[in-house]
Amino acid sequence: MEYIKRSQVESEAEDNKIREAVEGMLSRIRAEGETAVAEYARTLDSWDQPFVLSEEKKRRLISEVTDQEKEDIQFAHAQIKRFAEAQRASLTEFDMETEPGVRLGQRIVPVNCAGCYVPGGRYAHAASAIMSIATAKVAGVPFVVAASPPRGASIAPQVAYAMDLAGADMILEMGGVQAVATMAFGLFGARPADILVGPGNAYVAEAKRLLFGEVGIDVFAGPTESAVIVDETADPMTVAIDLAGQAEHGPNSPVWLFTTSRELADTVDRILPKIAKDFPSGDVIAAAWRDYGEIVYCETREEVCEVSDRYASEHLQVIAEDLDWWKERLKNYGSLFLGEGANVTHGDKCSGTNHILPTKGAARYTGGLNVMKFLKILTWQKISEEANFTFSSVASRISRLEGMDGHARACDWRLKKYFPDTDWDFDVADQQRYD
């Protein structure tokens, strides 16, 4: 492999700065509760209104959404909900007899409360509201708290509509670390969240990371990443536009090109900065491409797969021949887009797959947000007296070979109780000693 273009930025120092700031904010909110949240909202968002969106204000905001906007949001909701329903249907509860007298099974139970963060700084992320809230509701979560930062006098009307359509039970006009903490700790009348989900800026992502363990989270998230794999059959203009479109997420959003065509790599490197100048968000795109963009040339498609799997990008698009080969060979990514027709924007907005995905290499070990994130797989067992002859005997012996005598005695007792006439070679005290 050969780098034709490499990232120019090391972000470790910035990450440490963010971590220290978020730790301080969370510590203060733990100690001072709603008072600290209100002060952060005033300082950071110039917000001094109620945090809980009232029914009256929600209706007023929704009335500002155009019919076309409503139709588009409804379309996106239908696709996302349909895919989530298929995911839920793929999971089953079961009850099986593994041996005579032994029944094992699993139940599928949703968490009690989910906290869904919806970004709202530079853009109004109506699609993100649907991705998190609708998926939680399909999973059966009984109470969903959604939060999004206000933009002036309110959250974006389109976001309010998407939240309402998706089924949010409580909406907070609040953003940043203070919103994440409010949902986690159950402030301002919210139920404490069992899981926190949704994309956000570096401070939001760090707050979720620091709270993980106390609550569940969807994924460890950083700035949005996108990679495109291409061969010589790809159109350079399409590739450059797709990379530029994803770089729009932010000036620190990496976009990567992996290719077996040096000619295409050189062309994209040359034209992408020119294309960015024609985008309304051109300054953001130019900064992301300059500082974080990379182009990697590989001799073979097998080498491309090795490089791609090492990067484990959040979004991975393939514009090359033999798409089925790539689909079977690639292993590490958040979501895969096969062919020129399947653009990452489709997945980001309305095709149906979830766009809340792992970044910073986390796709090596996890997928993105899905209904399973909101569900607990609970196992159960029922063992008859007769089956204890075998299972208590084996469990007792394994316990003793591990040096856990207390565990063994719990089984020894059942053997003596259920089979009193059998000569068991176990050291169990007579029950009368404790009567």
C-alpha positions as a Python dict, from the first residue, in 0.01 Angstrom:
ca = {
    (1, 'M'): (0, 0, 0),
    (2, 'E'): (105, 360, -62),
    (3, 'Y'): (-31, 681, 87),
    (4, 'I'): (-99, 934, -185),
    (5, 'K'): (-245, 1168, 76),
    (6, 'R'): (-223, 1141, 458),
    (7, 'S'): (-399, 1303, 752),
    (8, 'Q'): (-216, 1604, 894),
    (9, 'V'): (-363, 1613, 1245),
    (10, 'E'): (-294, 1432, 1570),
    (11, 'S'): (-598, 1468, 1798),
    (12, 'E'): (-474, 1317, 2127),
    (13, 'A'): (-410, 1653, 2297),
    (14, 'E'): (-756, 1780, 2202),
    (15, 'D'): (-913, 1455, 2328),
    (16, 'N'): (-748, 1501, 2669),
    (17, 'K'): (-874, 1858, 2690),
    (18, 'I'): (-1230, 1749, 2614),
    (19, 'R'): (-1212, 1464, 2864),
    (20, 'E'): (-1107, 1696, 3147),
    (21, 'A'): (-1382, 1945, 3067),
    (22, 'V'): (-1654, 1679, 3053),
    (23, 'E'): (-1537, 1513, 3374),
    (24, 'G'): (-1568, 1847, 3551),
    (25, 'M'): (-1917, 1911, 3414),
    (26, 'L'): (-2047, 1567, 3507),
    (27, 'S'): (-1900, 1594, 3856),
    (28, 'R'): (-2068, 1928, 3914),
    (29, 'I'): (-2405, 1808, 3781),
    (30, 'R'): (-2387, 1505, 4011),
    (31, 'A'): (-2333, 1736, 4306),
    (32, 'E'): (-2565, 2025, 4218),
    (33, 'G'): (-2824, 1860, 3993),
    (34, 'E'): (-3071, 2083, 3812),
    (35, 'T'): (-2905, 2402, 3935),
    (36, 'A'): (-2583, 2317, 3753),
    (37, 'V'): (-2770, 2210, 3438),
    (38, 'A'): (-2960, 2540, 3427),
    (39, 'E'): (-2639, 2740, 3464),
    (40, 'Y'): (-2465, 2546, 3188),
    (41, 'A'): (-2767, 2602, 2962),
    (42, 'R'): (-2757, 2976, 3028),
    (43, 'T'): (-2382, 2997, 2974),
    (44, 'L'): (-2344, 2768, 2674),
    (45, 'D'): (-2677, 2803, 2494),
    (46, 'S'): (-2814, 3137, 2625),
    (47, 'W'): (-3121, 2940, 2736),
    (48, 'D'): (-3341, 3047, 3027),
    (49, 'Q'): (-3673, 2893, 2924),
    (50, 'P'): (-3832, 2568, 3050),
    (51, 'F'): (-3638, 2260, 2942),
    (52, 'V'): (-3933, 2024, 2898),
    (53, 'L'): (-4112, 2092, 2570),
    (54, 'S'): (-4478, 2150, 2650),
    (55, 'E'): (-4757, 2003, 2442),
    (56, 'E'): (-4869, 2352, 2342),
    (57, 'K'): (-4525, 2462, 2224),
    (58, 'K'): (-4471, 2131, 2044),
    (59, 'R'): (-4794, 2178, 1848),
    (60, 'R'): (-4690, 2532, 1762),
    (61, 'L'): (-4353, 2414, 1632),
    (62, 'I'): (-4509, 2133, 1431),
    (63, 'S'): (-4744, 2382, 1266),
    (64, 'E'): (-4436, 2551, 1118),
    (65, 'V'): (-4329, 2233, 935),
    (66, 'T'): (-4434, 2234, 569),
    (67, 'D'): (-4643, 1956, 419),
    (68, 'Q'): (-4352, 1848, 197),
    (69, 'E'): (-4120, 1831, 498),
    (70, 'K'): (-4376, 1622, 685),
    (71, 'E'): (-4417, 1383, 391),
    (72, 'D'): (-4040, 1336, 363),
    (73, 'I'): (-3997, 1279, 737),
    (74, 'Q'): (-4289, 1033, 731),
    (75, 'F'): (-4126, 847, 440),
    (76, 'A'): (-3796, 820, 628),
    (77, 'H'): (-3980, 708, 942),
    (78, 'A'): (-4160, 432, 751),
    (79, 'Q'): (-3835, 292, 606),
    (80, 'I'): (-3642, 306, 934),
    (81, 'K'): (-3929, 157, 1132),
    (82, 'R'): (-3975, -123, 878),
    (83, 'F'): (-3609, -224, 898),
    (84, 'A'): (-3614, -211, 1279),
    (85, 'E'): (-3927, -427, 1286),
    (86, 'A'): (-3749, -687, 1072),
    (87, 'Q'): (-3459, -684, 1317),
    (88, 'R'): (-3697, -733, 1610),
    (89, 'A'): (-3872, -1021, 1432),
    (90, 'S'): (-3537, -1196, 1381),
    (91, 'L'): (-3506, -1240, 1759),
    (92, 'T'): (-3710, -1508, 1931),
    (93, 'E'): (-3782, -1630, 2280),
    (94, 'F'): (-3752, -2005, 2327),
    (95, 'D'): (-3806, -2286, 2577),
    (96, 'M'): (-3618, -2613, 2526),
    (97, 'E'): (-3562, -2939, 2711),
    (98, 'T'): (-3189, -3014, 2696),
    (99, 'E'): (-3203, -3331, 2909),
    (100, 'P'): (-3494, -3510, 3080),
    (101, 'G'): (-3619, -3279, 3356),
    (102, 'V'): (-3407, -2980, 3246),
    (103, 'R'): (-3569, -2685, 3073),
    (104, 'L'): (-3373, -2380, 2958),
    (105, 'G'): (-3493, -2072, 2779),
    (106, 'Q'): (-3458, -1706, 2704),
    (107, 'R'): (-3681, -1404, 2734),
    (108, 'I'): (-3638, -1079, 2539),
    (109, 'V'): (-3715, -776, 2754),
    (110, 'P'): (-3671, -408, 2661),
    (111, 'V'): (-3504, -160, 2893),
    (112, 'N'): (-3740, 63, 3092),
    (113, 'C'): (-3615, 399, 2965),
    (114, 'A'): (-3396, 517, 2678),
    (115, 'G'): (-3235, 858, 2646),
    (116, 'C'): (-3201, 968, 2282),
    (117, 'Y'): (-2970, 1257, 2199),
    (118, 'V'): (-3041, 1440, 1873),
    (119, 'P'): (-2771, 1685, 1753),
    (120, 'G'): (-2882, 2033, 1663),
    (121, 'G'): (-2588, 2267, 1637),
    (122, 'R'): (-2483, 2330, 1277),
    (123, 'Y'): (-2766, 2122, 1128),
    (124, 'A'): (-3123, 2021, 1218),
    (125, 'H'): (-3090, 1643, 1241),
    (126, 'A'): (-3449, 1527, 1192),
    (127, 'A'): (-3327, 1190, 1061),
    (128, 'S'): (-3126, 1127, 1377),
    (129, 'A'): (-3440, 1169, 1585),
    (130, 'I'): (-3611, 894, 1390),
    (131, 'M'): (-3306, 664, 1395),
    (132, 'S'): (-3289, 654, 1773),
    (133, 'I'): (-3646, 710, 1896),
    (134, 'A'): (-3831, 492, 1643),
    (135, 'T'): (-3583, 208, 1691),
    (136, 'A'): (-3630, 223, 2069),
    (137, 'K'): (-4008, 218, 2030),
    (138, 'V'): (-3999, -79, 1792),
    (139, 'A'): (-3789, -259, 2053),
    (140, 'G'): (-4072, -199, 2301),
    (141, 'V'): (-3909, 60, 2528),
    (142, 'P'): (-4200, 200, 2734),
    (143, 'F'): (-4051, 547, 2797),
    (144, 'V'): (-3820, 744, 2569),
    (145, 'V'): (-3668, 1080, 2663),
    (146, 'A'): (-3532, 1279, 2370),
    (147, 'A'): (-3307, 1585, 2392),
    (148, 'S'): (-3184, 1831, 2133),
    (149, 'P'): (-3011, 2168, 2171),
    (150, 'P'): (-3226, 2476, 2111),
    (151, 'R'): (-3157, 2695, 1811),
    (152, 'G'): (-3262, 3039, 1925),
    (153, 'A'): (-3609, 3027, 2082),
    (154, 'S'): (-3665, 2651, 2041),
    (155, 'I'): (-3539, 2328, 1897),
    (156, 'A'): (-3581, 2302, 1520),
    (157, 'P'): (-3951, 2255, 1428),
    (158, 'Q'): (-3862, 1968, 1195),
    (159, 'V'): (-3677, 1791, 1475),
    (160, 'A'): (-3975, 1840, 1708),
    (161, 'Y'): (-4203, 1686, 1444),
    (162, 'A'): (-3969, 1391, 1387),
    (163, 'M'): (-3942, 1329, 1762),
    (164, 'D'): (-4319, 1338, 1801),
    (165, 'L'): (-4379, 1113, 1500),
    (166, 'A'): (-4123, 861, 1621),
    (167, 'G'): (-4292, 838, 1960),
    (168, 'A'): (-4085, 1035, 2212),
    (169, 'D'): (-4260, 1041, 2551),
    (170, 'M'): (-4068, 1345, 2675),
    (171, 'I'): (-3874, 1607, 2479),
    (172, 'L'): (-3603, 1825, 2631),
    (173, 'E'): (-3491, 2149, 2471),
    (174, 'M'): (-3137, 2099, 2589),
    (175, 'G'): (-2805, 2001, 2440),
    (176, 'G'): (-2449, 1909, 2522),
    (177, 'V'): (-2310, 1738, 2829),
    (178, 'Q'): (-2590, 1881, 3043),
    (179, 'A'): (-2852, 1703, 2829),
    (180, 'V'): (-2669, 1371, 2847),
    (181, 'A'): (-2637, 1404, 3225),
    (182, 'T'): (-3002, 1506, 3263),
    (183, 'M'): (-3119, 1194, 3083),
    (184, 'A'): (-2874, 969, 3269),
    (185, 'F'): (-2962, 1105, 3615),
    (186, 'G'): (-3335, 1161, 3557),
    (187, 'L'): (-3350, 1538, 3617),
    (188, 'F'): (-3639, 1777, 3545),
    (189, 'G'): (-3898, 1502, 3582),
    (190, 'A'): (-3734, 1264, 3335),
    (191, 'R'): (-3697, 898, 3421),
    (192, 'P'): (-3332, 792, 3466),
    (193, 'A'): (-3223, 637, 3137),
    (194, 'D'): (-3103, 277, 3125),
    (195, 'I'): (-2928, 345, 2795),
    (196, 'L'): (-2808, 660, 2618),
    (197, 'V'): (-2801, 664, 2238),
    (198, 'G'): (-2753, 906, 1954),
    (199, 'P'): (-2474, 1097, 1778),
    (200, 'G'): (-2331, 1424, 1902),
    (201, 'N'): (-2021, 1639, 1914),
    (202, 'A'): (-1700, 1538, 2089),
    (203, 'Y'): (-1829, 1658, 2428),
    (204, 'V'): (-2151, 1457, 2399),
    (205, 'A'): (-1957, 1147, 2291),
    (206, 'E'): (-1716, 1185, 2583),
    (207, 'A'): (-2002, 1228, 2831),
    (208, 'K'): (-2157, 903, 2710),
    (209, 'R'): (-1822, 727, 2731),
    (210, 'L'): (-1762, 843, 3089),
    (211, 'L'): (-2114, 736, 3195),
    (212, 'F'): (-2083, 391, 3035),
    (213, 'G'): (-2120, 124, 3300),
    (214, 'E'): (-2350, 340, 3507),
    (215, 'V'): (-2580, 333, 3205),
    (216, 'G'): (-2559, 155, 2873),
    (217, 'I'): (-2464, 337, 2553),
    (218, 'D'): (-2507, 256, 2186),
    (219, 'V'): (-2152, 295, 2052),
    (220, 'F'): (-1827, 471, 2133),
    (221, 'A'): (-1851, 755, 1887),
    (222, 'G'): (-1622, 1018, 1745),
    (223, 'P'): (-1645, 1245, 1440),
    (224, 'T'): (-1826, 1094, 1142),
    (225, 'E'): (-1603, 882, 916),
    (226, 'S'): (-1657, 773, 557),
    (227, 'A'): (-1446, 559, 327),
    (228, 'V'): (-1491, 482, -42),
    (229, 'I'): (-1340, 178, -214),
    (230, 'V'): (-1304, 211, -591),
    (231, 'D'): (-1141, 42, -885),
    (232, 'E'): (-1065, 176, -1234),
    (233, 'T'): (-1433, 144, -1337),
    (234, 'A'): (-1548, 418, -1098),
    (235, 'D'): (-1632, 772, -1205),
    (236, 'P'): (-1383, 1011, -1037),
    (237, 'M'): (-1637, 1294, -1020),
    (238, 'T'): (-1888, 1072, -836),
    (239, 'V'): (-1619, 961, -593),
    (240, 'A'): (-1502, 1316, -524),
    (241, 'I'): (-1858, 1443, -472),
    (242, 'D'): (-1938, 1157, -233),
    (243, 'L'): (-1624, 1221, -28),
    (244, 'A'): (-1696, 1594, -19),
    (245, 'G'): (-2056, 1534, 83),
    (246, 'Q'): (-1950, 1331, 386),
    (247, 'A'): (-1674, 1576, 482),
    (248, 'E'): (-1957, 1827, 533),
    (249, 'H'): (-2026, 1668, 874),
    (250, 'G'): (-1749, 1875, 1029),
    (251, 'P'): (-1395, 2006, 987),
    (252, 'N'): (-1265, 1707, 1185),
    (253, 'S'): (-1459, 1439, 992),
    (254, 'P'): (-1219, 1198, 818),
    (255, 'V'): (-1291, 1084, 463),
    (256, 'W'): (-1076, 811, 307),
    (257, 'L'): (-1029, 672, -41),
    (258, 'F'): (-893, 319, -93),
    (259, 'T'): (-825, 229, -455),
    (260, 'T'): (-643, 2, -698),
    (261, 'S'): (-633, 281, -957),
    (262, 'R'): (-351, 533, -921),
    (263, 'E'): (-494, 742, -1205),
    (264, 'L'): (-831, 771, -1030),
    (265, 'A'): (-659, 852, -700),
    (266, 'D'): (-463, 1137, -857),
    (267, 'T'): (-774, 1272, -1027),
    (268, 'V'): (-981, 1275, -708),
    (269, 'D'): (-696, 1439, -517),
    (270, 'R'): (-683, 1712, -778),
    (271, 'I'): (-1052, 1787, -823),
    (272, 'L'): (-1197, 1745, -472),
    (273, 'P'): (-1073, 2083, -338),
    (274, 'K'): (-1217, 2252, -647),
    (275, 'I'): (-1553, 2078, -597),
    (276, 'A'): (-1560, 2185, -232),
    (277, 'K'): (-1546, 2550, -334),
    (278, 'D'): (-1885, 2510, -506),
    (279, 'F'): (-2054, 2364, -195),
    (280, 'P'): (-2229, 2602, 49),
    (281, 'S'): (-2037, 2419, 324),
    (282, 'G'): (-1715, 2440, 124),
    (283, 'D'): (-1502, 2579, 408),
    (284, 'V'): (-1593, 2286, 632),
    (285, 'I'): (-1527, 2035, 353),
    (286, 'A'): (-1194, 2193, 262),
    (287, 'A'): (-1076, 2184, 624),
    (288, 'A'): (-1180, 1820, 671),
    (289, 'W'): (-1013, 1712, 347),
    (290, 'R'): (-696, 1913, 413),
    (291, 'D'): (-645, 1793, 769),
    (292, 'Y'): (-806, 1448, 783),
    (293, 'G'): (-851, 1324, 426),
    (294, 'E'): (-646, 1026, 309),
    (295, 'I'): (-593, 839, -19),
    (296, 'V'): (-443, 490, -8),
    (297, 'Y'): (-329, 313, -325),
    (298, 'C'): (-317, -69, -321),
    (299, 'E'): (-185, -318, -574),
    (300, 'T'): (-473, -567, -535),
    (301, 'R'): (-830, -573, -415),
    (302, 'E'): (-728, -818, -142),
    (303, 'E'): (-488, -554, -11),
    (304, 'V'): (-768, -296, -25),
    (305, 'C'): (-978, -521, 200),
    (306, 'E'): (-693, -552, 450),
    (307, 'V'): (-652, -175, 462),
    (308, 'S'): (-1026, -112, 486),
    (309, 'D'): (-1071, -365, 767),
    (310, 'R'): (-784, -202, 957),
    (311, 'Y'): (-949, 142, 932),
    (312, 'A'): (-1291, -10, 1024),
    (313, 'S'): (-1473, 298, 897),
    (314, 'E'): (-1816, 408, 1010),
    (315, 'H'): (-1953, 427, 653),
    (316, 'L'): (-1802, 221, 373),
    (317, 'Q'): (-1900, 267, 11),
    (318, 'V'): (-1784, 36, -271),
    (319, 'I'): (-1790, 149, -634),
    (320, 'A'): (-1621, -138, -813),
    (321, 'E'): (-1680, -451, -1015),
    (322, 'D'): (-1806, -773, -853),
    (323, 'L'): (-1992, -618, -562),
    (324, 'D'): (-2084, -957, -417),
    (325, 'W'): (-1714, -1037, -378),
    (326, 'W'): (-1660, -719, -178),
    (327, 'K'): (-1970, -781, 35),
    (328, 'E'): (-1845, -1126, 135),
    (329, 'R'): (-1482, -1022, 189),
    (330, 'L'): (-1517, -697, 387),
    (331, 'K'): (-1567, -749, 761),
    (332, 'N'): (-1511, -426, 956),
    (333, 'Y'): (-1745, -133, 896),
    (334, 'G'): (-2047, 33, 1050),
    (335, 'S'): (-2268, 19, 740),
    (336, 'L'): (-2190, -90, 384),
    (337, 'F'): (-2308, 82, 65),
    (338, 'L'): (-2269, -128, -249),
    (339, 'G'): (-2253, 32, -592),
    (340, 'E'): (-2275, 385, -723),
    (341, 'G'): (-2650, 395, -663),
    (342, 'A'): (-2619, 337, -287),
    (343, 'N'): (-2485, 664, -152),
    (344, 'V'): (-2409, 715, 218),
    (345, 'T'): (-2662, 1000, 223),
    (346, 'H'): (-2937, 745, 161),
    (347, 'G'): (-2841, 559, 477),
    (348, 'D'): (-2795, 883, 668),
    (349, 'K'): (-3147, 1002, 590),
    (350, 'C'): (-3408, 757, 466),
    (351, 'S'): (-3317, 416, 322),
    (352, 'G'): (-3392, 231, 646),
    (353, 'T'): (-3063, 114, 796),
    (354, 'N'): (-2956, 302, 1109),
    (355, 'H'): (-2702, 580, 1075),
    (356, 'I'): (-2588, 578, 1440),
    (357, 'L'): (-2269, 380, 1384),
    (358, 'P'): (-1932, 300, 1546),
    (359, 'T'): (-1627, 519, 1477),
    (360, 'K'): (-1259, 522, 1574),
    (361, 'G'): (-1211, 156, 1486),
    (362, 'A'): (-1496, 29, 1703),
    (363, 'A'): (-1647, -144, 1398),
    (364, 'R'): (-1385, -414, 1459),
    (365, 'Y'): (-1601, -545, 1745),
    (366, 'T'): (-1948, -391, 1724),
    (367, 'G'): (-2216, -285, 1481),
    (368, 'G'): (-2430, 25, 1497),
    (369, 'L'): (-2754, 110, 1675),
    (370, 'N'): (-3027, -151, 1630),
    (371, 'V'): (-3326, -285, 1821),
    (372, 'M'): (-3103, -532, 2005),
    (373, 'K'): (-2928, -244, 2182),
    (374, 'F'): (-3253, -170, 2365),
    (375, 'L'): (-3324, -533, 2453),
    (376, 'K'): (-3198, -762, 2726),
    (377, 'I'): (-3162, -1133, 2653),
    (378, 'L'): (-3265, -1291, 2985),
    (379, 'T'): (-3203, -1662, 3036),
    (380, 'W'): (-3386, -1896, 3275),
    (381, 'Q'): (-3371, -2259, 3381),
    (382, 'K'): (-3583, -2514, 3563),
    (383, 'I'): (-3428, -2843, 3685),
    (384, 'S'): (-3637, -3126, 3830),
    (385, 'E'): (-3546, -3330, 4138),
    (386, 'E'): (-3470, -3630, 3920),
    (387, 'A'): (-3234, -3432, 3696),
    (388, 'N'): (-3037, -3323, 4004),
    (389, 'F'): (-2887, -3672, 4022),
    (390, 'T'): (-2670, -3579, 3725),
    (391, 'F'): (-2652, -3199, 3732),
    (392, 'S'): (-2583, -3156, 4104),
    (393, 'S'): (-2322, -3431, 4091),
    (394, 'V'): (-2136, -3272, 3800),
    (395, 'A'): (-2171, -2918, 3937),
    (396, 'S'): (-2042, -3029, 4278),
    (397, 'R'): (-1735, -3196, 4132),
    (398, 'I'): (-1653, -2900, 3906),
    (399, 'S'): (-1695, -2662, 4201),
    (400, 'R'): (-1446, -2861, 4409),
    (401, 'L'): (-1189, -2885, 4131),
    (402, 'E'): (-1212, -2504, 4115),
    (403, 'G'): (-1171, -2480, 4491),
    (404, 'M'): (-1525, -2345, 4553),
    (405, 'D'): (-1650, -2564, 4835),
    (406, 'G'): (-1950, -2345, 4913),
    (407, 'H'): (-2081, -2388, 4561),
    (408, 'A'): (-2031, -2763, 4590),
    (409, 'R'): (-2222, -2790, 4918),
    (410, 'A'): (-2530, -2623, 4763),
    (411, 'C'): (-2541, -2917, 4521),
    (412, 'D'): (-2442, -3173, 4785),
    (413, 'W'): (-2741, -3074, 4992),
    (414, 'R'): (-2982, -3131, 4706),
    (415, 'L'): (-2835, -3472, 4638),
    (416, 'K'): (-2881, -3575, 4999),
    (417, 'K'): (-3229, -3418, 5016),
    (418, 'Y'): (-3362, -3565, 4691),
    (419, 'F'): (-3188, -3904, 4716),
    (420, 'P'): (-3163, -3983, 5092),
    (421, 'D'): (-3127, -4358, 5045),
    (422, 'T'): (-2830, -4331, 4814),
    (423, 'D'): (-2479, -4348, 4961),
    (424, 'W'): (-2337, -4011, 4855),
    (425, 'D'): (-1972, -3953, 4935),
    (426, 'F'): (-2024, -3587, 5031),
    (427, 'D'): (-1949, -3408, 5358),
    (428, 'V'): (-2288, -3256, 5437),
    (429, 'A'): (-2396, -3171, 5791),
    (430, 'D'): (-2723, -3313, 5923),
    (431, 'Q'): (-3020, -3074, 5889),
    (432, 'Q'): (-3100, -3138, 6259),
    (433, 'R'): (-2792, -2940, 6361),
    (434, 'Y'): (-2965, -2625, 6237),
    (435, 'D'): (-3319, -2698, 6359),
}
